[in-house]
């Protein structure tokens, strides 16, 4: 009896004739560039970056499986102020990328916040400068832009350069060139100033993040700055590794006529059972976006340049994206504590912890270096009994049995959590 003839499409599946060849997962490499606003309002954010920079690099190197030799992680710094005679500089490059973390730390410590006569600043000049650095082709490439100001030329009030960057550079064009080079941008929006005191900056930066396949995150508490940077760097390195391993096999499926759904299913099969782990940055979404914001963001992202978009009519959604309940009171958030209870431990176990001062002083950092980490220990007396720890502070816990460390976790407690918070080791 003859079997029904099947079409080629129904027979399409992963076969030995279409093998999946993936290189072994090894040490990764990362080019990490900080573009830091240095105008007058940036003092606390510079302080936060300086105090956490060594922690940021150390954690990324460890959790990111980075090559510990010189091929691993490079860091760079571009500072920017504004155009004008009263400014110390427009952009300042500290020699491009370096493997020397101590030198990078020294460069950060030299930053001082001053200047900035109008709301928009020389953001475009700094982004253009980043394109001139020597990025490695085989590394994950990440820009961290930290600012509370809009670039010139997008329509903000009190803009001394309403036609845009005085040197003719355009931020939309620059973002598209960054995307072509594989450079992803994490925009750290210093809030509530950026989104509540500018008309267009919020949506415009969302467009830049969309173009570069990046993210915009709200920084309302400088103490979480390091968590944003670490989380996003780890996420991008993981995605870069997956892209490197599977891009060619996926291209092969596409040439063979697989549909998008079939390719997605194929990749799922490849990844199933391989214990692939990719970190993902997750954070509380505080923005209250109006219904029209998606259309506004897409208008910017699809535009040829900022002037052509503005000629059509400058796209604008409503202000006040950050609600009052999320804005710190004068003097900052109070140093609250939470009660922490240990569970799943026995009397032979001990937990050691390390944490950093959540409110470092920039002047003392410049003169004395970073404050030493604070340490402590939670022993049998605290098992199933509460112990007060600081809220909004990164703690690194190590579970030990005798002198042997068995597990390590990082935890940040929020003051709006239940007052009895568990550190739960499985």
Wavefront OBJ file of the C-alpha trace (Angstrom):
o trace
v 0.000 0.000 0.000
v 1.404 3.370 -0.983
v 1.896 5.920 1.748
v 0.416 9.389 1.219
v 2.931 11.764 -0.253
v 4.002 14.479 2.137
v 5.133 17.908 1.076
v 8.690 19.011 1.722
v 7.431 21.650 4.143
v 5.757 19.072 6.385
v 8.934 16.995 6.385
v 11.102 19.929 7.437
v 12.746 19.293 10.768
v 16.168 19.262 12.331
v 18.055 16.340 10.781
v 21.657 15.135 10.662
v 21.838 16.856 7.273
v 21.232 20.176 9.036
v 23.463 19.857 12.116
v 23.677 22.387 14.877
v 27.329 23.185 15.486
v 27.936 25.443 18.450
v 31.343 26.410 19.813
v 32.030 25.519 23.434
v 30.984 28.083 25.981
v 34.155 29.738 27.252
v 35.298 32.978 28.825
v 33.563 36.033 27.389
v 34.821 39.527 26.647
v 33.175 42.899 27.291
v 33.835 46.513 26.319
v 32.000 48.647 28.889
v 31.893 52.416 28.331
v 30.521 54.903 30.855
v 29.249 58.182 29.397
v 28.718 60.391 32.435
v 26.957 63.747 32.662
v 29.191 66.085 34.697
v 26.912 69.110 34.945
v 26.030 70.630 38.317
v 23.140 68.316 39.237
v 25.215 65.146 38.927
v 27.186 65.154 42.205
v 25.292 62.285 43.910
v 25.375 60.152 40.763
v 29.105 60.635 40.264
v 29.546 59.710 43.924
v 27.478 56.566 43.423
v 29.457 55.494 40.356
v 32.819 56.127 42.024
v 31.948 54.275 45.224
v 30.633 51.224 43.382
v 32.932 50.998 40.348
v 35.279 48.379 41.802
v 32.310 46.323 42.946
v 30.694 46.637 39.509
v 33.795 45.392 37.692
v 34.476 42.596 40.184
v 30.927 41.203 40.115
v 30.668 41.384 36.321
v 34.001 39.580 35.939
v 32.946 36.839 38.344
v 29.349 36.182 37.361
v 29.957 36.900 33.675
v 32.617 34.193 33.269
v 34.982 36.790 31.830
v 38.476 35.893 30.798
v 40.682 37.028 33.670
v 43.545 37.731 31.275
v 43.731 40.971 29.291
v 41.313 39.633 26.677
v 38.442 39.854 29.163
v 36.919 43.154 30.283
v 37.861 46.657 29.168
v 36.350 49.783 30.678
v 36.234 53.330 29.375
v 34.957 56.729 30.442
v 33.693 59.777 28.543
v 32.573 62.758 30.621
v 30.485 65.554 29.145
v 29.263 69.007 30.128
v 27.939 71.414 27.506
v 28.943 73.657 24.638
v 29.785 77.217 25.586
v 32.598 79.445 26.782
v 31.775 78.961 30.451
v 32.236 75.182 30.391
v 35.476 73.441 31.421
v 35.050 71.010 28.531
v 32.429 69.673 26.140
v 33.541 66.036 26.233
v 36.520 64.501 27.971
v 37.973 61.153 26.953
v 40.323 59.389 29.377
v 42.364 57.500 26.805
v 39.763 55.139 25.419
v 39.354 51.620 26.769
v 41.688 50.148 29.355
v 42.190 46.804 31.085
v 43.503 48.701 34.124
v 40.596 48.906 36.570
v 42.609 50.965 39.062
v 43.277 53.584 36.373
v 39.581 53.624 35.502
v 38.777 54.159 39.186
v 41.312 57.016 39.329
v 39.661 58.622 36.291
v 36.232 58.409 37.898
v 37.514 59.974 41.109
v 38.724 62.990 39.136
v 35.214 63.873 37.914
v 33.620 67.007 39.336
v 30.093 68.209 38.683
v 29.757 71.806 37.533
v 28.422 73.979 34.698
v 25.370 73.415 32.542
v 23.595 76.690 31.849
v 20.507 75.319 30.107
v 18.499 72.152 30.464
v 19.853 70.333 27.343
v 23.496 69.293 27.485
v 26.190 67.982 25.121
v 24.820 64.434 25.075
v 25.119 64.159 21.288
v 28.795 65.169 21.346
v 29.515 62.436 23.915
v 27.660 59.786 21.903
v 29.516 60.780 18.743
v 32.799 60.568 20.645
v 31.964 56.999 21.659
v 31.829 55.923 18.012
v 35.458 56.992 17.561
v 36.757 54.592 20.208
v 38.283 51.276 19.158
v 35.605 48.691 19.984
v 36.537 45.007 19.731
v 34.530 43.131 17.112
v 34.331 39.913 19.161
v 33.258 41.507 22.461
v 29.891 42.431 23.908
v 29.698 46.215 23.553
v 27.783 48.257 26.120
v 27.377 52.007 26.717
v 26.080 53.221 30.089
v 24.699 56.759 29.634
v 23.985 58.460 32.979
v 22.181 61.810 32.727
v 19.194 63.913 33.735
v 19.305 66.161 30.646
v 18.085 66.068 27.062
v 20.367 66.451 24.044
v 20.244 69.724 22.154
v 17.777 70.139 19.319
v 14.803 67.956 20.282
v 12.537 70.873 21.208
v 13.177 71.538 24.900
v 12.729 75.048 26.294
v 15.770 77.193 27.102
v 17.876 75.342 24.542
v 20.814 77.541 23.511
v 21.318 75.279 20.468
v 17.753 74.663 19.236
v 18.989 73.326 15.866
v 20.938 70.603 17.621
v 24.604 69.857 18.179
v 26.620 72.879 16.947
v 29.066 70.540 15.186
v 26.302 69.025 13.060
v 26.079 65.603 14.718
v 22.649 63.998 15.043
v 21.769 61.622 17.923
v 19.341 59.509 15.867
v 21.983 58.902 13.195
v 24.577 58.144 15.864
v 22.289 55.614 17.569
v 21.752 53.821 14.266
v 25.514 53.645 13.681
v 25.908 52.248 17.196
v 23.352 49.559 16.367
v 25.263 48.668 13.194
v 28.409 48.169 15.287
v 26.539 46.024 17.796
v 26.768 48.633 20.565
v 23.875 48.477 23.027
v 22.939 51.440 25.211
v 21.646 51.381 28.789
v 20.257 54.843 29.531
v 20.191 55.520 33.265
v 17.627 58.306 33.652
v 18.309 60.344 36.795
v 14.795 60.873 38.045
v 12.515 62.661 38.559
v 14.339 65.475 36.732
v 14.749 63.818 33.334
v 11.135 62.733 32.872
v 9.269 65.352 34.893
v 11.191 68.532 34.012
v 11.765 67.931 30.283
v 9.072 67.862 27.627
v 10.619 65.420 25.174
v 13.635 63.744 26.764
v 11.865 60.686 28.184
v 10.346 59.544 24.899
v 13.435 60.509 22.914
v 15.711 58.383 25.103
v 13.271 55.491 24.855
v 13.681 55.813 21.079
v 17.500 55.714 21.356
v 17.223 52.624 23.565
v 14.911 50.990 21.015
v 17.280 51.735 18.120
v 20.275 50.212 19.954
v 18.235 47.298 21.379
v 18.898 48.678 24.838
v 16.905 49.874 27.831
v 16.001 53.038 29.710
v 15.874 52.556 33.489
v 14.679 55.021 36.146
v 17.265 55.917 38.784
v 15.366 57.277 41.784
v 17.829 56.025 44.375
v 21.549 56.222 43.611
v 22.129 53.192 45.812
v 20.733 50.872 43.133
v 22.946 52.254 40.344
v 25.431 49.384 40.566
v 22.642 46.807 40.398
v 21.361 48.322 37.143
v 24.798 48.276 35.539
v 25.752 44.792 36.722
v 22.395 43.298 35.757
v 22.366 44.763 32.287
v 25.999 43.935 31.550
v 25.415 40.298 32.501
v 22.237 40.195 30.399
v 23.996 41.561 27.318
v 26.959 39.209 27.657
v 24.622 36.243 27.854
v 22.702 37.346 24.777
v 25.951 38.030 22.908
v 27.160 34.503 23.656
v 23.906 32.962 22.428
v 24.055 35.088 19.292
v 27.634 34.019 18.626
v 26.801 30.333 19.070
v 23.548 30.150 17.130
v 23.576 32.893 14.483
v 25.050 30.706 11.740
v 22.729 27.720 12.345
v 19.749 30.098 12.333
v 20.905 31.587 9.022
v 21.056 28.028 7.674
v 17.463 27.388 8.706
v 16.367 30.629 7.047
v 18.074 29.658 3.772
v 16.356 26.260 3.964
v 12.953 27.939 3.992
v 11.986 27.531 7.635
v 9.280 29.903 8.833
v 9.852 32.193 11.811
v 7.755 29.936 14.043
v 9.700 26.861 12.919
v 13.015 28.606 13.583
v 11.859 29.613 17.079
v 10.857 26.013 17.787
v 14.223 24.792 16.474
v 16.181 27.146 18.728
v 14.035 26.053 21.657
v 14.959 22.435 20.919
v 18.651 23.323 20.727
v 18.575 25.113 24.044
v 16.411 22.558 25.897
v 18.457 20.429 28.231
v 21.670 22.408 27.691
v 21.332 24.281 31.005
v 21.862 27.628 29.334
v 21.683 30.451 31.865
v 21.196 34.075 30.854
v 20.868 36.823 33.456
v 18.015 39.265 32.931
v 17.775 42.752 34.421
v 14.441 43.155 36.191
v 13.356 46.279 38.012
v 10.241 47.999 39.300
v 8.522 49.936 36.540
v 7.702 53.305 38.094
v 6.787 55.253 34.955
v 3.158 56.105 34.308
v 3.080 56.201 30.512
v 0.224 57.948 28.646
v -1.612 56.027 25.893
v 0.134 57.909 23.079
v 3.721 57.296 24.219
v 4.315 54.215 22.001
v 3.455 56.207 18.896
v 5.672 59.089 20.006
v 8.647 56.792 20.663
v 8.222 55.094 17.277
v 8.072 58.467 15.526
v 11.451 59.398 16.953
v 12.969 55.949 16.365
v 11.847 55.797 12.728
v 13.009 59.339 11.923
v 15.925 60.090 9.623
v 17.223 62.827 11.938
v 15.838 65.067 14.671
v 15.162 68.072 12.427
v 13.155 66.075 9.883
v 11.052 64.636 12.703
v 10.490 68.086 14.189
v 9.528 69.526 10.796
v 6.532 67.191 10.793
v 5.646 68.418 14.327
v 7.670 67.591 17.387
v 6.209 64.423 18.904
v 5.234 64.911 22.494
v 3.475 62.961 25.185
v 2.537 64.314 28.592
v 5.018 65.210 31.346
v 5.121 63.899 34.896
v 5.954 60.277 34.128
v 7.284 59.671 37.641
v 4.459 59.738 40.223
v 4.920 61.632 43.475
v 4.869 58.454 45.566
v 8.136 57.352 43.922
v 10.046 60.594 44.495
v 12.398 60.762 47.469
v 11.557 63.347 50.146
v 14.001 66.225 50.824
v 17.141 64.777 52.308
v 16.650 61.431 50.578
v 15.050 58.198 51.669
v 15.483 57.442 55.361
v 17.870 54.684 56.391
v 15.233 52.163 57.285
v 15.829 48.616 58.452
v 14.078 45.319 57.941
v 13.910 42.284 60.197
v 15.577 39.309 58.545
v 15.021 35.715 59.613
v 17.228 32.759 58.676
v 15.561 29.524 57.601
v 16.638 26.090 56.402
v 19.791 26.183 58.530
v 21.057 24.043 61.359
v 23.166 24.957 64.347
v 26.455 24.071 62.626
v 25.882 26.668 59.917
v 26.919 30.301 59.920
v 26.189 33.141 57.483
v 28.845 35.774 56.850
v 27.796 38.957 55.063
v 29.445 41.959 53.429
v 27.855 45.280 52.509
v 28.939 48.761 51.449
v 27.955 52.130 52.884
v 24.707 52.973 51.039
v 25.417 56.725 51.204
v 29.119 57.264 50.458
v 30.643 60.720 50.759
v 32.287 61.846 47.514
v 34.814 64.172 49.171
v 36.112 61.437 51.471
v 36.275 59.021 48.527
v 38.447 61.497 46.596
v 40.852 61.969 49.496
v 40.834 58.560 51.177
v 39.585 56.147 48.521
v 36.499 53.924 48.818
v 35.245 53.089 52.278
v 36.022 49.535 53.350
v 33.236 47.017 53.123
v 31.266 46.428 56.302
v 31.139 42.844 57.502
v 29.102 40.799 59.911
v 28.001 37.308 60.771
v 24.700 35.619 61.550
v 25.118 32.543 63.712
v 22.871 29.954 65.343
v 21.378 32.553 67.694
v 19.717 34.295 64.730
v 18.251 31.164 63.161
v 14.479 31.618 63.095
v 14.916 34.871 65.030
v 14.911 38.328 63.362
v 18.022 40.453 62.824
v 17.807 44.067 61.630
v 19.583 44.902 58.345
v 19.623 48.109 56.295
v 17.065 48.502 53.536
v 18.095 49.530 49.989
v 21.570 48.093 50.535
v 23.338 45.316 48.626
v 24.302 42.446 50.924
v 26.491 39.534 49.873
v 25.771 36.449 51.965
v 27.922 33.315 52.221
v 26.521 30.216 53.876
v 29.284 28.289 55.630
v 29.446 24.940 57.364
v 32.563 25.112 59.513
v 35.143 26.879 57.333
v 33.688 25.639 54.054
v 31.635 28.100 51.971
v 28.711 26.305 50.332
v 26.461 28.943 48.774
v 26.673 32.623 47.885
v 23.748 34.958 47.234
v 23.215 38.689 46.795
v 20.150 40.340 48.341
v 18.765 43.869 48.476
v 15.922 44.441 50.920
v 13.228 47.007 50.221
v 11.685 49.012 53.040
v 8.205 48.368 51.648
v 8.609 44.604 52.026
v 7.067 42.740 54.919
v 9.098 43.420 58.004
v 9.915 39.702 58.383
v 12.063 38.894 55.359
v 13.647 35.487 54.894
v 17.093 34.648 53.560
v 16.252 31.215 52.225
v 19.050 28.824 51.252
v 17.796 25.668 49.528
l 1 2 3 4 5 6 7 8 9 10 11 12 13 14 15 16 17 18 19 20 21 22 23 24 25 26 27 28 29 30 31 32 33 34 35 36 37 38 39 40 41 42 43 44 45 46 47 48 49 50 51 52 53 54 55 56 57 58 59 60 61 62 63 64 65 66 67 68 69 70 71 72 73 74 75 76 77 78 79 80 81 82 83 84 85 86 87 88 89 90 91 92 93 94 95 96 97 98 99 100 101 102 103 104 105 106 107 108 109 110 111 112 113 114 115 116 117 118 119 120 121 122 123 124 125 126 127 128 129 130 131 132 133 134 135 136 137 138 139 140 141 142 143 144 145 146 147 148 149 150 151 152 153 154 155 156 157 158 159 160 161 162 163 164 165 166 167 168 169 170 171 172 173 174 175 176 177 178 179 180 181 182 183 184 185 186 187 188 189 190 191 192 193 194 195 196 197 198 199 200 201 202 203 204 205 206 207 208 209 210 211 212 213 214 215 216 217 218 219 220 221 222 223 224 225 226 227 228 229 230 231 232 233 234 235 236 237 238 239 240 241 242 243 244 245 246 247 248 249 250 251 252 253 254 255 256 257 258 259 260 261 262 263 264 265 266 267 268 269 270 271 272 273 274 275 276 277 278 279 280 281 282 283 284 285 286 287 288 289 290 291 292 293 294 295 296 297 298 299 300 301 302 303 304 305 306 307 308 309 310 311 312 313 314 315 316 317 318 319 320 321 322 323 324 325 326 327 328 329 330 331 332 333 334 335 336 337 338 339 340 341 342 343 344 345 346 347 348 349 350 351 352 353 354 355 356 357 358 359 360 361 362 363 364 365 366 367 368 369 370 371 372 373 374 375 376 377 378 379 380 381 382 383 384 385 386 387 388 389 390 391 392 393 394 395 396 397 398 399 400 401 402 403 404 405 406 407 408 409 410 411 412 413 414 415 416 417 418 419 420 421 422 423 424 425 426
